[in-house]
Amino acid sequence: MAQIGTDLQVAKKLLEAGNVIGIPTETVYGLAGNALNPDAVLKIFQVKNRPSFDPLIVHTDSIHKLDQLVTAFPEAALRLANAFWPGPLTLLLPKHDLVPDLVTAGLPTVAVRIPNHSLTSNLLRSLDFPLAAPSANPFGYISPTTAQHVADQLGAQIPYVLDGGPSNVGIESTIVGFENNKAVVFRLGGLALEQIEQLIGPVAVRTHSTSNPKAPGMLSSHYAPRKPLILLSAGESPDPDERAGALVFREPFGGLQNDYQLVLSPTGDPNEAAKNLFAYLRALDNLPIDIIYAEPLPNVGLGWAMNDRLRRASVEK
């Protein structure tokens, strides 16, 4: 079973030896390995049971280290990086030959970001290589936001989880790429669309792919609990059912047991809701219920990204 701890030297030695471990970031916990070592990258795919056509995000601690990862840095990308790194932004840029094709699923671009977590930043500074790190969960399941979530799901397959406390953002990074010199959002996430457009102007949004995704996190079915999740329409209420639970934004529904309903943010704060989203989905998944209803959030700020996650975690009504 994986050990949970805060020892950077233990984490460093395991990664240098080609192992994969759990690491904290401000978004969610990642399953990390040496991004330049194909054997370590392969372990990531094997532990997660992740399809090899789904590319990974590469993490580093400094924009100056990207010279070994990317071959071009568009002006708009640089503006975004200077404004939002370290933070929940991933940039999709032309890859350097040094990056294994396994990391990028054979694509000519690589997803890179600088996470905003002091423990992981210190770890990255101590390493001679960047880390490939998708979310540290079995493929398709709810993303982890605590070290214990990682240990509960993958603890039998990895030696160590670096414990950095609960994730502050709670949903994955926003992924921005560039086509014909125009910015495209390939995954909605912890950086609000409005913040991006305020800086570089209007962007296209293209976030789903049934196969051969151009960026991580684009598959249509993802982030799902084991129990069926029904995403309600705005203003819609669930059918009364004593075996049902609900994920709600501000206040519980009538007709369902309050013990089986979790409120994302009683004050209506989208940032608080995002921080609680995956942890509350996981908690509902462990309750003695047969189905989970989810209330959509207002499409402002991080609400866009949370609704995206709920849509892909849901089943058709």
C-alpha positions in Angstrom: 0.0 0.0 0.0 1.3 3.5 -0.9 2.9 5.5 1.9 1.4 9.0 2.4 4.0 11.6 3.5 5.6 14.9 2.9 9.2 13.8 2.4 10.5 15.5 -0.8 13.7 13.4 -0.8 11.7 10.1 -0.8 9.6 11.5 -3.7 12.7 12.6 -5.6 14.5 9.3 -5.2 11.5 7.3 -6.3 11.0 9.5 -9.4 14.7 9.4 -10.3 14.5 5.6 -10.1 11.7 5.5 -12.7 8.8 5.1 -10.4 5.5 6.9 -10.5 4.0 8.6 -7.4 1.1 10.8 -6.4 1.7 14.5 -6.2 -0.4 17.5 -5.1 -1.3 20.5 -7.3 -3.7 23.3 -6.8 -6.1 21.7 -9.3 -6.2 18.0 -8.5 -3.6 15.3 -7.4 -1.5 14.0 -10.2 0.1 10.6 -11.0 3.6 11.7 -11.8 6.6 10.2 -13.6 9.7 11.4 -15.5 8.2 12.9 -18.6 11.4 12.2 -20.6 11.6 8.5 -19.6 9.3 6.4 -21.9 9.3 3.5 -19.3 8.1 5.8 -16.5 5.5 7.3 -18.8 4.3 3.8 -19.7 3.8 3.1 -16.0 1.5 6.1 -15.8 -0.7 4.7 -18.5 -0.6 1.2 -17.0 -1.4 2.3 -13.4 -4.3 4.5 -14.6 -5.5 2.0 -17.2 -5.5 5.1 -19.5 -5.7 4.6 -23.3 -2.5 5.5 -25.0 -4.3 7.8 -27.5 -5.1 10.2 -24.6 -2.1 12.6 -24.2 -0.6 13.7 -20.9 0.3 17.1 -19.4 3.9 17.9 -18.6 4.7 19.9 -15.4 7.7 22.0 -14.7 8.6 24.8 -12.3 9.9 27.5 -14.6 9.1 29.0 -18.0 12.8 29.0 -18.8 12.8 25.1 -18.6 10.3 24.9 -21.5 13.1 25.2 -24.1 13.6 21.5 -23.7 9.9 20.8 -24.2 8.6 23.1 -26.9 9.9 24.7 -30.1 7.7 27.8 -30.4 5.9 30.1 -28.0 3.2 32.3 -29.7 2.8 35.8 -28.4 -0.7 35.1 -27.0 0.6 32.0 -25.2 3.4 34.1 -23.6 0.9 36.7 -22.4 -1.2 33.9 -20.8 1.8 32.3 -19.2 3.1 35.6 -17.8 -0.3 36.3 -16.4 -1.5 33.0 -15.0 1.6 30.8 -14.3 2.1 29.3 -11.8 -1.6 28.4 -11.9 -4.4 26.3 -13.4 -3.5 27.0 -17.1 -2.1 24.4 -19.5 -0.7 25.5 -22.9 -0.7 23.3 -25.9 2.5 24.1 -27.9 4.7 22.5 -30.7 6.7 19.8 -29.0 10.5 19.3 -28.9 11.9 16.0 -30.2 13.1 15.4 -26.6 9.5 14.7 -25.5 8.6 11.1 -26.1 5.8 10.5 -28.5 4.0 8.4 -25.8 3.5 11.6 -23.8 1.8 13.4 -26.6 0.0 10.3 -28.1 2.0 10.9 -31.3 0.7 14.5 -31.7 3.1 17.3 -32.8 2.1 19.4 -29.7 2.7 18.9 -26.0 0.6 20.1 -23.1 2.7 22.0 -20.5 2.0 23.9 -17.3 3.6 25.3 -14.1 1.5 24.2 -11.1 0.9 26.6 -8.2 1.7 24.3 -5.2 4.7 25.0 -3.1 5.5 21.4 -2.3 5.4 20.2 -5.9 7.2 23.4 -7.0 10.0 22.5 -4.6 10.0 18.9 -5.9 10.2 20.0 -9.6 13.1 22.4 -8.8 15.0 19.5 -7.3 14.6 17.3 -10.4 16.6 17.3 -13.6 13.5 16.4 -15.6 9.9 17.6 -15.9 7.0 15.4 -14.7 4.2 14.0 -16.8 1.2 13.9 -14.5 -2.4 13.2 -15.4 -5.0 13.0 -12.5 -4.1 10.3 -10.0 -7.3 8.2 -10.4 -8.3 5.1 -12.4 -9.1 6.3 -15.9 -12.6 7.8 -16.3 -13.3 8.0 -12.5 -13.7 11.1 -10.3 -10.4 13.1 -10.0 -8.7 13.1 -6.6 -8.4 16.2 -4.5 -6.6 14.7 -1.4 -3.7 12.3 -0.8 -6.1 9.8 0.7 -8.2 9.8 -2.4 -5.1 8.7 -4.3 -4.1 6.1 -1.8 -7.6 4.7 -1.7 -7.7 4.3 -5.5 -4.1 3.6 -6.6 -2.4 2.7 -3.4 -1.8 -0.9 -4.3 0.1 0.1 -7.5 2.3 3.0 -6.4 4.8 3.4 -3.6 4.2 7.0 -2.4 1.8 9.8 -2.3 3.2 13.3 -1.5 0.6 14.9 0.8 0.1 18.6 0.1 -3.3 18.9 1.7 -6.6 19.4 -0.1 -6.4 20.9 -3.6 -7.3 24.6 -3.6 -8.9 24.8 -7.0 -10.5 21.4 -7.2 -10.9 20.9 -10.9 -8.3 20.4 -13.6 -6.5 23.1 -15.5 -7.9 25.0 -18.5 -6.1 23.9 -21.7 -5.4 26.5 -24.4 -3.9 25.7 -27.8 -3.4 27.6 -31.0 -4.7 27.0 -34.5 -3.8 29.4 -37.3 -2.5 31.8 -34.7 -5.9 31.8 -33.0 -6.4 30.6 -29.4 -8.6 27.5 -28.8 -9.8 26.2 -25.4 -9.6 22.5 -25.6 -10.6 21.9 -21.9 -12.5 24.2 -19.6 -11.0 24.2 -16.2 -9.7 26.1 -13.2 -8.9 29.3 -15.1 -12.2 31.0 -16.1 -12.9 31.6 -19.8 -13.6 35.2 -19.0 -10.1 35.8 -17.6 -8.5 34.4 -20.7 -10.7 36.5 -23.1 -10.1 39.6 -21.0 -6.4 39.2 -21.7 -6.2 38.0 -25.3 -9.7 38.5 -26.7 -12.3 36.0 -27.9 -11.3 32.4 -28.1 -12.9 29.3 -29.7 -14.1 26.5 -27.4 -13.8 22.9 -28.6 -13.8 20.6 -25.6 -15.1 17.1 -26.6 -13.7 14.2 -28.6 -14.9 10.7 -28.8 -11.5 9.4 -29.9 -8.1 10.6 -30.8 -8.3 13.8 -28.6 -5.9 16.7 -29.5 -5.4 17.5 -25.8 -5.8 15.8 -22.4 -9.2 15.6 -20.8 -11.3 15.9 -24.1 -12.9 12.4 -24.1 -16.7 12.7 -24.0 -17.1 10.3 -21.1 -15.0 11.1 -18.1 -14.9 12.1 -14.4 -17.7 9.7 -13.6 -18.8 8.1 -10.3 -19.7 4.4 -10.2 -23.3 5.2 -9.6 -25.4 6.6 -12.4 -25.4 10.4 -12.4 -28.3 12.4 -13.9 -27.6 16.0 -14.8 -30.8 18.0 -14.4 -31.8 20.9 -16.6 -31.9 24.4 -15.1 -34.9 24.7 -12.8 -35.6 20.9 -13.0 -36.1 18.9 -9.8 -35.3 15.2 -9.3 -38.0 12.5 -8.9 -38.6 11.9 -5.2 -36.7 8.7 -4.5 -35.4 7.5 -1.1 -32.5 5.8 -2.8 -31.4 8.9 -4.6 -28.8 11.5 -3.6 -28.1 15.0 -5.0 -25.3 17.3 -5.7 -26.7 20.8 -5.5 -25.3 24.3 -5.9 -26.8 26.4 -3.0 -29.6 24.6 -1.2 -31.1 21.0 -1.1 -34.0 19.9 -3.1 -37.3 19.1 -1.5 -38.4 15.4 -1.6 -35.0 13.9 -1.0 -33.3 13.1 2.3 -31.0 16.0 3.3 -28.4 13.4 4.5 -28.1 12.3 0.9 -27.6 15.8 -0.5 -24.4 17.8 -0.6 -24.4 21.5 -1.1 -21.4 22.8 -3.2 -21.6 26.4 -1.9 -24.3 27.7 0.4 -23.2 31.3 -0.4 -23.3 30.7 -4.2 -19.5 31.0 -4.6 -18.3 29.2 -7.9 -14.8 28.9 -6.6 -15.9 27.2 -3.4 -18.2 25.0 -5.5 -15.3 24.0 -7.7 -13.1 23.1 -4.8 -15.8 20.8 -3.4 -17.0 19.3 -6.7 -14.9 16.1 -7.0 -14.8 15.4 -3.2 -18.6 15.7 -3.0 -19.1 13.4 -6.0 -16.9 10.9 -4.4 -18.8 11.2 -1.1 -22.1 10.7 -2.8 -20.7 7.7 -4.7 -20.0 6.0 -1.3 -23.5 6.6 0.2 -26.1 3.8 0.2 -28.0 5.3 -2.8 -28.7 4.0 -6.3 -28.6 7.2 -8.3 -27.1 10.7 -8.1 -28.8 13.8 -9.4 -26.7 16.9 -10.1 -27.9 20.4 -10.4 -26.3 22.6 -13.1 -24.4 25.7 -12.1 -24.7 29.2 -13.5 -22.5 29.4 -16.6 -20.2 32.1 -15.2 -16.6 31.8 -14.1 -15.8 28.3 -13.1 -19.4 27.3 -13.6 -18.6 26.5 -17.3 -15.9 24.0 -16.3 -18.0 22.4 -13.6 -21.0 21.9 -15.9 -18.6 20.4 -18.5 -17.4 17.9 -15.9 -20.9 17.0 -14.8 -22.1 16.5 -18.4 -19.3 14.1 -19.1 -19.9 12.3 -15.8 -23.6 11.9 -16.5 -25.7 9.3 -18.3 -28.6 10.1 -20.6 -32.0 10.6 -19.0 
